[in-house]
């Protein structure tokens, strides 16, 4: 089930919201949200829901219940090996056996294969990282006491952020989880929720999906791109993936607000940054902080800067997908960040517009590893040698939608608008304005909902 689907908007979410906010009280609210979240996730496959539940039980048994009498370090290892093994099997086993180890492809057959018939559970990378964060924080006593199975499964499975984040730490939602039984929906929470969700949906449906429709034929024919076509793909996809993932994050934050949860912002105007290091402090913020706190710092941080940057971006690349293109994308960004670090004094003396242009272009070019397989990317690059000039007839529709996307990206920050309006909700004119604005945006988005595609980050 997707946020950008009729069944979610008009059936699932209204029923869950009414039951959890207005009908149920006390501890029943927890189980309503847990049941709804597991039902939401099970729409992608019952097996996937089993993987999620078993992973939570595994962490609970080893971390909170001390299932085996082991030393703290062995206990942590035993706890993390379960979810990590599931992640490796479902996401990486085919890549490891067929592409890395070159053990050959399975013959054409109707028989079941342990590797060929794997269906990747949606968002397994997201909920696995949350489980690992909980295990690490319990191990280091950052979370001093067990939170209980009910709270743990709600924290992990909470449907607004289950499939594509943000990657939430328990301390960021602990107050909301503990206070859920007595939560009262206020006008401020409601205004925030409506604006975040409606604009997140609009960014996905009206911007990301529209760009995707226009550039899909170009991506499907890499040999015909030439220089013009390649440039169109680079700078169009840059905004497509941004508004696709940014839109999901806004929807998740908005939906969570209705239940009293304040999820962390996942994007802080990343395309306005002036260098590669700052970009990663503003793009997919919760993943960047997770890698920093649980990998980069334990590896020694700045004491072995270049080595650790390469390691963390290799992990970042593999987190996004099982394939050599994702590994190369990770190394590409490691090169950008480490390279910037070595020339930062010279870089920072450049005019700000040059710093921005270099950074934005470098990041945009990197998305080619998401768009194409390595073979298709090579074909696309070779097409430039055949047609190394601007010969394409630029589609004015593409130019217009990318221009609109750029204006929104660089000059509009819906979070500030929503937070301001939510604090002014006692004024009837402000409430009317936010309501009308949200209604118009939502109606326009729903008109085009039937052509909306799945979120790009669902495959991660």
Beta strands, then each sheet from edge to edge (+ up, - down):
end
